[in-house]
């Protein structure tokens, strides 16, 4: 287990991904998203991803979660799942 943790943190250290902070300005936006998608339901992780995707204008995603086909980005677009067709 510790080797996988070490590999993961070495990967992070290579700037393979960017980690964004959520702040108090995001709380109302997250609540709005969770209310809008309450029938799915949307959890904090989903709301956070959708919020950051809208802020950073990103619509490409890699996921096995089918909920992401339901969520709409700011311009009415859906996420583009890069795994589509591979599973």
MOPAC internal coordinates of N, CA, C and O (Angstrom, degrees):
PM7 1SCF
backbone

  N    0.0000 0     0.00 0     0.00 0    0    0    0
  C    1.4482 1     0.00 0     0.00 0    1    0    0
  C    1.5313 1   111.17 1     0.00 0    2    1    0
  O    1.2310 1   119.96 1   137.17 1    3    2    1
  N    1.2989 1   117.68 1   -42.83 1    3    2    1
  C    1.4661 1   120.00 1  -177.14 1    5    3    2
  C    1.5157 1   111.41 1   -64.57 1    6    5    3
  O    1.2310 1   120.03 1   149.82 1    7    6    5
  N    1.3657 1   117.55 1   -30.18 1    7    6    5
  C    1.4686 1   119.43 1   178.49 1    9    7    6
  C    1.5170 1   111.08 1   -67.15 1   10    9    7
  O    1.2310 1   120.45 1   141.13 1   11   10    9
  N    1.3325 1   116.74 1   -38.87 1   11   10    9
  C    1.4665 1   118.58 1   178.09 1   13   11   10
  C    1.5257 1   110.66 1   -67.30 1   14   13   11
  O    1.2310 1   120.04 1   143.64 1   15   14   13
  N    1.3204 1   117.52 1   -36.36 1   15   14   13
  C    1.4657 1   119.97 1   175.68 1   17   15   14
  C    1.5177 1   110.61 1   -63.71 1   18   17   15
  O    1.2310 1   120.66 1   136.25 1   19   18   17
  N    1.3113 1   116.35 1   -43.75 1   19   18   17
  C    1.4610 1   121.12 1   179.30 1   21   19   18
  C    1.5254 1   110.66 1   -62.21 1   22   21   19
  O    1.2310 1   120.31 1   136.24 1   23   22   21
  N    1.3253 1   117.01 1   -43.76 1   23   22   21
  C    1.4637 1   120.51 1   177.89 1   25   23   22
  C    1.5255 1   111.26 1   -62.60 1   26   25   23
  O    1.2310 1   120.87 1   138.15 1   27   26   25
  N    1.3200 1   115.94 1   -41.85 1   27   26   25
  C    1.4641 1   120.21 1   179.82 1   29   27   26
  C    1.5292 1   111.10 1   -62.06 1   30   29   27
  O    1.2310 1   120.07 1   132.99 1   31   30   29
  N    1.3279 1   117.47 1   -47.01 1   31   30   29
  C    1.4587 1   119.50 1  -178.62 1   33   31   30
  C    1.5255 1   112.33 1   -71.06 1   34   33   31
  O    1.2310 1   119.88 1   150.00 1   35   34   33
  N    1.3119 1   117.84 1   -30.00 1   35   34   33
  C    1.4696 1   119.64 1   172.70 1   37   35   34
  C    1.5231 1   110.37 1   -66.02 1   38   37   35
  O    1.2310 1   120.75 1   141.38 1   39   38   37
  N    1.3250 1   116.17 1   -38.62 1   39   38   37
  C    1.4596 1   121.59 1   177.17 1   41   39   38
  C    1.5254 1   109.74 1   -63.03 1   42   41   39
  O    1.2310 1   120.26 1   135.55 1   43   42   41
  N    1.3311 1   117.11 1   -44.45 1   43   42   41
  C    1.4736 1   120.82 1   176.84 1   45   43   42
  C    1.5175 1   110.94 1   -61.50 1   46   45   43
  O    1.2310 1   120.67 1   140.00 1   47   46   45
  N    1.3156 1   116.32 1   -40.00 1   47   46   45
  C    1.4572 1   121.12 1  -179.23 1   49   47   46
  C    1.5313 1   112.07 1   -63.93 1   50   49   47
  O    1.2310 1   119.92 1   157.63 1   51   50   49
  N    1.3172 1   117.77 1   -22.37 1   51   50   49
  C    1.4639 1   122.53 1   176.72 1   53   51   50
  C    1.5306 1   111.88 1   -81.87 1   54   53   51
  O    1.2310 1   120.59 1  -175.68 1   55   54   53
  N    1.3319 1   116.47 1     4.32 1   55   54   53
  C    1.4620 1   123.20 1  -178.77 1   57   55   54
  C    1.5239 1   111.45 1    61.35 1   58   57   55
  O    1.2310 1   121.31 1  -142.47 1   59   58   57
  N    1.3269 1   115.11 1    37.53 1   59   58   57
  C    1.4580 1   120.87 1   179.44 1   61   59   58
  C    1.5218 1   111.75 1   -67.78 1   62   61   59
  O    1.2310 1   120.59 1   151.10 1   63   62   61
  N    1.3136 1   116.49 1   -28.90 1   63   62   61
  C    1.4596 1   121.99 1   176.29 1   65   63   62
  C    1.5231 1   108.77 1  -137.02 1   66   65   63
  O    1.2310 1   121.58 1   -14.58 1   67   66   65
  N    1.3017 1   114.58 1   165.42 1   67   66   65
  C    1.4523 1   120.90 1   175.14 1   69   67   66
  C    1.5192 1   108.35 1  -112.10 1   70   69   67
  O    1.2310 1   120.24 1   -46.27 1   71   70   69
  N    1.2969 1   117.15 1   133.73 1   71   70   69
  C    1.4575 1   122.08 1   178.11 1   73   71   70
  C    1.5179 1   107.62 1  -104.55 1   74   73   71
  O    1.2310 1   121.04 1   -59.84 1   75   74   73
  N    1.3257 1   115.63 1   120.16 1   75   74   73
  C    1.4551 1   121.06 1  -179.17 1   77   75   74
  C    1.5178 1   109.96 1  -100.84 1   78   77   75
  O    1.2310 1   121.39 1   -35.06 1   79   78   77
  N    1.3087 1   114.96 1   144.94 1   79   78   77
  C    1.4568 1   121.21 1   176.22 1   81   79   78
  C    1.5153 1   109.67 1   -92.20 1   82   81   79
  O    1.2310 1   121.25 1   -41.60 1   83   82   81
  N    1.3163 1   115.22 1   138.40 1   83   82   81
  C    1.4502 1   120.13 1   168.67 1   85   83   82
  C    1.5168 1   107.06 1   -91.02 1   86   85   83
  O    1.2310 1   120.53 1   -35.32 1   87   86   85
  N    1.3120 1   116.59 1   144.68 1   87   86   85
  C    1.4567 1   119.35 1  -179.95 1   89   87   86
  C    1.5253 1   109.97 1  -129.71 1   90   89   87
  O    1.2310 1   120.64 1     0.94 1   91   90   89
  N    1.3095 1   116.38 1  -179.06 1   91   90   89
  C    1.4666 1   120.33 1  -175.90 1   93   91   90
  C    1.5223 1   112.24 1   -63.20 1   94   93   91
  O    1.2310 1   119.79 1   155.61 1   95   94   93
  N    1.3213 1   118.01 1   -24.39 1   95   94   93
  C    1.4689 1   120.20 1   176.43 1   97   95   94
  C    1.5243 1   112.24 1   -66.34 1   98   97   95
  O    1.2310 1   120.40 1   158.81 1   99   98   97
  N    1.3139 1   116.84 1   -21.19 1   99   98   97
  C    1.4562 1   121.44 1  -178.01 1  101   99   98
  C    1.5355 1   113.00 1   -85.71 1  102  101   99
  O    1.2310 1   119.77 1   163.66 1  103  102  101
  N    1.3171 1   118.04 1   -16.34 1  103  102  101
  C    1.4698 1   120.67 1  -172.96 1  105  103  102
  C    1.5219 1   112.18 1   -57.86 1  106  105  103
  O    1.2310 1   119.86 1   130.57 1  107  106  105
  N    1.3213 1   117.86 1   -49.43 1  107  106  105
  C    1.4686 1   120.21 1  -178.61 1  109  107  106
  C    1.5176 1   111.39 1   -64.31 1  110  109  107
  O    1.2310 1   120.21 1   140.76 1  111  110  109
  N    1.3307 1   117.20 1   -39.24 1  111  110  109
  C    1.4610 1   120.83 1   178.43 1  113  111  110
  C    1.5305 1   110.75 1   -63.42 1  114  113  111
  O    1.2310 1   120.48 1   138.65 1  115  114  113
  N    1.3257 1   116.69 1   -41.35 1  115  114  113
  C    1.4668 1   121.20 1   178.23 1  117  115  114
  C    1.5276 1   110.39 1   -64.68 1  118  117  115
  O    1.2310 1   120.38 1   136.11 1  119  118  117
  N    1.3250 1   116.87 1   -43.89 1  119  118  117
  C    1.4646 1   120.35 1   177.17 1  121  119  118
  C    1.5275 1   111.29 1   -60.12 1  122  121  119
  O    1.2310 1   120.56 1   137.45 1  123  122  121
  N    1.3295 1   116.54 1   -42.55 1  123  122  121
  C    1.4675 1   120.55 1   178.32 1  125  123  122
  C    1.5232 1   111.18 1   -60.95 1  126  125  123
  O    1.2310 1   120.21 1   135.72 1  127  126  125
  N    1.3243 1   117.21 1   -44.28 1  127  126  125
  C    1.4682 1   120.79 1   178.89 1  129  127  126
  C    1.5221 1   111.38 1   -64.57 1  130  129  127
  O    1.2310 1   120.45 1   135.40 1  131  130  129
  N    1.3280 1   116.74 1   -44.60 1  131  130  129
  C    1.4663 1   120.23 1  -179.07 1  133  131  130
  C    1.5298 1   111.18 1   -64.52 1  134  133  131
  O    1.2310 1   119.92 1   145.05 1  135  134  133
  N    1.3334 1   117.77 1   -34.95 1  135  134  133
  C    1.4667 1   120.92 1   175.39 1  137  135  134
  C    1.5208 1   111.02 1   -70.21 1  138  137  135
  O    1.2310 1   120.51 1   137.88 1  139  138  137
  N    1.3394 1   116.64 1   -42.12 1  139  138  137
  C    1.4648 1   120.94 1  -178.84 1  141  139  138
  C    1.5278 1   111.49 1   -62.17 1  142  141  139
  O    1.2310 1   120.80 1   142.97 1  143  142  141
  N    1.3270 1   116.07 1   -37.03 1  143  142  141
  C    1.4693 1   120.62 1  -177.64 1  145  143  142
  C    1.5316 1   111.88 1  -108.51 1  146  145  143
  O    1.2310 1   120.07 1  -149.04 1  147  146  145
  N    1.3126 1   117.47 1    30.96 1  147  146  145
  C    1.4729 1   120.87 1  -177.37 1  149  147  146
  C    1.5220 1   112.59 1   -64.58 1  150  149  147
  O    1.2310 1   119.83 1   157.86 1  151  150  149
  N    1.3209 1   117.93 1   -22.14 1  151  150  149
  C    1.4641 1   120.05 1   178.67 1  153  151  150
  C    1.5213 1   112.59 1   -77.48 1  154  153  151
  O    1.2310 1   119.16 1   168.54 1  155  154  153
  N    1.3444 1   119.21 1   -11.46 1  155  154  153
  C    1.4769 1   121.33 1  -177.69 1  157  155  154
  C    1.5266 1   111.26 1   -77.84 1  158  157  155
  O    1.2310 1   114.65 1   133.65 1  159  158  157
  N    1.2854 1   127.74 1   -46.35 1  159  158  157
  C    1.4551 1   131.15 1   -16.58 1  161  159  158
  C    1.5312 1   111.11 1   -83.49 1  162  161  159
  O    1.2310 1   121.34 1   -19.79 1  163  162  161
  N    1.3136 1   115.05 1   160.21 1  163  162  161
  C    1.4593 1   122.12 1   178.47 1  165  163  162
  C    1.5210 1   108.65 1   -96.28 1  166  165  163
  O    1.2310 1   120.45 1   -49.17 1  167  166  165
  N    1.3347 1   116.74 1   130.83 1  167  166  165
  C    1.4627 1   119.76 1   176.98 1  169  167  166
  C    1.5303 1   109.99 1   -99.15 1  170  169  167
  O    1.2310 1   120.79 1     0.16 1  171  170  169
  N    1.3199 1   116.10 1  -179.84 1  171  170  169
  C    1.4675 1   121.06 1  -177.15 1  173  171  170
  C    1.5293 1   111.75 1   -60.25 1  174  173  171
  O    1.2310 1   120.24 1   138.93 1  175  174  173
  N    1.3181 1   117.14 1   -41.07 1  175  174  173
  C    1.4657 1   119.81 1  -179.63 1  177  175  174
  C    1.5283 1   110.90 1   -62.65 1  178  177  175
  O    1.2310 1   120.16 1   133.87 1  179  178  177
  N    1.3344 1   117.29 1   -46.13 1  179  178  177
  C    1.4621 1   120.91 1   178.76 1  181  179  178
  C    1.5240 1   111.11 1   -61.89 1  182  181  179
  O    1.2310 1   120.50 1   134.65 1  183  182  181
  N    1.3260 1   116.65 1   -45.35 1  183  182  181
  C    1.4648 1   120.84 1  -179.71 1  185  183  182
  C    1.5248 1   110.97 1   -62.51 1  186  185  183
  O    1.2310 1   120.44 1   139.55 1  187  186  185
  N    1.3100 1   116.77 1   -40.45 1  187  186  185
  C    1.4632 1   120.99 1   179.87 1  189  187  186
  C    1.5174 1   111.29 1   -64.19 1  190  189  187
  O    1.2310 1   120.46 1   137.82 1  191  190  189
  N    1.3122 1   116.72 1   -42.18 1  191  190  189
  C    1.4661 1   120.77 1   179.46 1  193  191  190
  C    1.5211 1   110.53 1   -65.88 1  194  193  191
  O    1.2310 1   120.43 1   135.94 1  195  194  193
  N    1.3224 1   116.78 1   -44.06 1  195  194  193
  C    1.4565 1   119.93 1   179.48 1  197  195  194
  C    1.5321 1   110.71 1   -64.59 1  198  197  195
  O    1.2310 1   120.28 1   137.20 1  199  198  197
  N    1.3094 1   117.06 1   -42.80 1  199  198  197
  C    1.4625 1   121.95 1   178.48 1  201  199  198
  C    1.5288 1   111.19 1   -58.76 1  202  201  199
  O    1.2310 1   120.31 1   130.13 1  203  202  201
  N    1.3250 1   117.02 1   -49.87 1  203  202  201
  C    1.4658 1   120.36 1  -178.54 1  205  203  202
  C    1.5252 1   111.90 1   -68.45 1  206  205  203
  O    1.2310 1   120.37 1   144.98 1  207  206  205
  N    1.3355 1   116.90 1   -35.02 1  207  206  205
  C    1.4646 1   119.90 1   177.00 1  209  207  206
  C    1.5240 1   110.29 1   -62.44 1  210  209  207
  O    1.2310 1   120.52 1   139.64 1  211  210  209
  N    1.3313 1   116.61 1   -40.36 1  211  210  209
  C    1.4579 1   119.92 1   177.68 1  213  211  210
  C    1.5223 1   111.25 1   -67.24 1  214  213  211
  O    1.2310 1   120.27 1   135.37 1  215  214  213
  N    1.3241 1   117.10 1   -44.63 1  215  214  213
  C    1.4704 1   120.52 1  -179.03 1  217  215  214
  C    1.5200 1   112.56 1   -64.64 1  218  217  215
  O    1.2310 1   120.38 1   142.71 1  219  218  217
  N    1.3302 1   116.88 1   -37.29 1  219  218  217
  C    1.4676 1   121.60 1  -176.96 1  221  219  218
  C    1.5227 1   112.37 1   -95.43 1  222  221  219
  O    1.2310 1   120.66 1  -178.41 1  223  222  221
  N    1.3473 1   116.34 1     1.59 1  223  222  221
  C    1.4636 1   122.59 1  -179.57 1  225  223  222
  C    1.5272 1   111.89 1    54.17 1  226  225  223
  O    1.2310 1   121.68 1  -128.64 1  227  226  225
  N    1.3202 1   114.39 1    51.36 1  227  226  225
  C    1.4653 1   122.39 1   179.02 1  229  227  226
  C    1.5177 1   107.89 1  -114.69 1  230  229  227
  O    1.2310 1   120.08 1   -47.54 1  231  230  229
  N    1.3248 1   117.45 1   132.46 1  231  230  229
  C    1.4608 1   118.37 1   174.12 1  233  231  230
  C    1.5296 1   112.37 1  -124.80 1  234  233  231
  O    1.2310 1   119.80 1   178.61 1  235  234  233
  N    1.3288 1   117.99 1    -1.39 1  235  234  233
  C    1.4628 1   120.90 1   174.92 1  237  235  234
  C    1.5249 1   109.46 1   -84.99 1  238  237  235
  O    1.2310 1   120.89 1   -45.24 1  239  238  237
  N    1.3310 1   115.91 1   134.76 1  239  238  237
  C    1.4561 1   121.36 1  -178.16 1  241  239  238
  C    1.5238 1   108.49 1  -146.81 1  242  241  239
  O    1.2310 1   120.89 1   -25.82 1  243  242  241
  N    1.3126 1   115.91 1   154.18 1  243  242  241
  C    1.4587 1   121.90 1   173.78 1  245  243  242
  C    1.5238 1   106.76 1  -119.33 1  246  245  243
  O    1.2310 1   120.51 1   -65.74 1  247  246  245
  N    1.3304 1   116.63 1   114.26 1  247  246  245
  C    1.4551 1   120.20 1  -177.58 1  249  247  246
  C    1.5279 1   111.48 1  -157.85 1  250  249  247
  O    1.2310 1   121.06 1   -25.34 1  251  250  249
  N    1.3322 1   115.57 1   154.66 1  251  250  249
  C    1.4595 1   122.67 1   170.07 1  253  251  250
  C    1.5292 1   110.37 1  -100.35 1  254  253  251
  O    1.2310 1   120.14 1   175.47 1  255  254  253
  N    1.3203 1   117.34 1    -4.53 1  255  254  253
  C    1.4538 1   123.92 1  -176.23 1  257  255  254
  C    1.5297 1   109.94 1   -77.53 1  258  257  255
  O    1.2310 1   120.42 1   -60.00 1  259  258  257
  N    1.3090 1   116.80 1   120.00 1  259  258  257
  C    1.4691 1   120.55 1  -177.25 1  261  259  258
  C    1.5177 1   113.37 1   -73.87 1  262  261  259
  O    1.2310 1   119.42 1   165.27 1  263  262  261
  N    1.3300 1   118.72 1   -14.73 1  263  262  261
  C    1.4667 1   120.95 1   179.37 1  265  263  262
  C    1.5211 1   112.21 1   -62.20 1  266  265  263
  O    1.2310 1   119.81 1   153.63 1  267  266  265
  N    1.3039 1   117.96 1   -26.37 1  267  266  265
  C    1.4554 1   120.18 1  -176.02 1  269  267  266
  C    1.5217 1   112.97 1   -69.63 1  270  269  267
  O    1.2310 1   120.00 1   167.68 1  271  270  269
  N    1.3299 1   117.61 1   -12.32 1  271  270  269
  C    1.4559 1   120.23 1   174.15 1  273  271  270
  C    1.5264 1   111.02 1   -79.33 1  274  273  271
  O    1.2310 1   120.59 1   163.79 1  275  274  273
  N    1.3180 1   116.47 1   -16.21 1  275  274  273
  C    1.4593 1   122.33 1  -178.74 1  277  275  274
  C    1.5218 1   111.15 1   -88.36 1  278  277  275
  O    1.2310 1   120.40 1   142.01 1  279  278  277
  N    1.3147 1   116.84 1   -37.99 1  279  278  277
  C    1.4635 1   121.66 1  -173.72 1  281  279  278
  C    1.5231 1   111.55 1   -67.36 1  282  281  279
  O    1.2310 1   121.46 1   -41.26 1  283  282  281
  N    1.3232 1   114.81 1   138.74 1  283  282  281
  C    1.4636 1   121.22 1   178.53 1  285  283  282
  C    1.5219 1   109.53 1  -110.79 1  286  285  283
  O    1.2310 1   121.04 1   -45.71 1  287  286  285
  N    1.3127 1   115.62 1   134.29 1  287  286  285
  C    1.4534 1   121.92 1   176.06 1  289  287  286
  C    1.5236 1   109.43 1   -79.90 1  290  289  287
  O    1.2310 1   120.65 1    -6.47 1  291  290  289
  N    1.3038 1   116.36 1   173.53 1  291  290  289
  C    1.4652 1   122.70 1  -173.06 1  293  291  290
  C    1.5262 1   113.16 1   -50.52 1  294  293  291
  O    1.2310 1   119.30 1   139.39 1  295  294  293
  N    1.2901 1   118.94 1   -40.61 1  295  294  293
  C    1.4697 1   122.03 1  -176.54 1  297  295  294
  C    1.5283 1   111.93 1   -92.22 1  298  297  295
  O    1.2310 1   120.16 1  -163.09 1  299  298  297
  N    1.3289 1   117.29 1    16.91 1  299  298  297
  C    1.4571 1   121.56 1   179.31 1  301  299  298
  C    1.5204 1   113.76 1    82.05 1  302  301  299
  O    1.2310 1   120.69 1  -178.36 1  303  302  301
  N    1.3318 1   116.28 1     1.64 1  303  302  301
  C    1.4640 1   120.52 1   178.97 1  305  303  302
  C    1.5184 1   109.79 1   -76.86 1  306  305  303
  O    1.2310 1   120.92 1   -21.51 1  307  306  305
  N    1.3180 1   115.84 1   158.49 1  307  306  305
  C    1.4579 1   121.11 1   172.70 1  309  307  306
  C    1.5184 1   108.44 1  -103.75 1  310  309  307
  O    1.2310 1   121.14 1   -13.66 1  311  310  309
  N    1.3279 1   115.43 1   166.34 1  311  310  309
  C    1.4602 1   119.79 1   175.57 1  313  311  310
  C    1.5217 1   109.27 1   -66.78 1  314  313  311
  O    1.2310 1   120.94 1   -32.54 1  315  314  313
  N    1.3146 1   115.81 1   147.46 1  315  314  313
  C    1.4563 1   123.32 1   173.02 1  317  315  314
  C    1.5195 1   106.62 1  -100.91 1  318  317  315
  O    1.2310 1   120.53 1   -77.10 1  319  318  317
  N    1.3346 1   116.60 1   102.90 1  319  318  317
  C    1.4635 1   120.68 1  -179.35 1  321  319  318
  C    1.5251 1   109.10 1   -78.97 1  322  321  319
  O    1.2310 1   120.59 1   -66.09 1  323  322  321
  N    1.3087 1   116.47 1   113.91 1  323  322  321
  C    1.4614 1   121.25 1  -177.92 1  325  323  322
  C    1.5208 1   112.94 1   -68.11 1  326  325  323
  O    1.2310 1   120.33 1   166.82 1  327  326  325
  N    1.3408 1   116.98 1   -13.18 1  327  326  325
  C    1.4599 1   120.81 1   175.94 1  329  327  326
  C    1.5205 1   112.62 1   -88.25 1  330  329  327
  O    1.2310 1   120.15 1   175.14 1  331  330  329
  N    1.3156 1   117.31 1    -4.86 1  331  330  329
  C    1.4554 1   120.78 1  -177.76 1  333  331  330
  C    1.5287 1   110.75 1   -55.31 1  334  333  331
  O    1.2310 1   121.17 1   -54.83 1  335  334  333
  N    1.3193 1   115.37 1   125.17 1  335  334  333
  C    1.4490 1   120.96 1  -178.94 1  337  335  334
  C    1.5236 1   113.89 1    94.48 1  338  337  335
  O    1.2310 1   120.13 1   171.66 1  339  338  337
  N    1.3358 1   117.36 1    -8.34 1  339  338  337
  C    1.4609 1   120.83 1  -179.02 1  341  339  338
  C    1.5168 1   113.42 1  -101.91 1  342  341  339
  O    1.2310 1   119.84 1   175.67 1  343  342  341
  N    1.3265 1   117.91 1    -4.33 1  343  342  341
  C    1.4670 1   119.93 1   178.73 1  345  343  342
  C    1.4922 1   110.49 1  -141.08 1  346  345  343
  O    1.2310 1   120.10 1   180.00 1  347  346  345

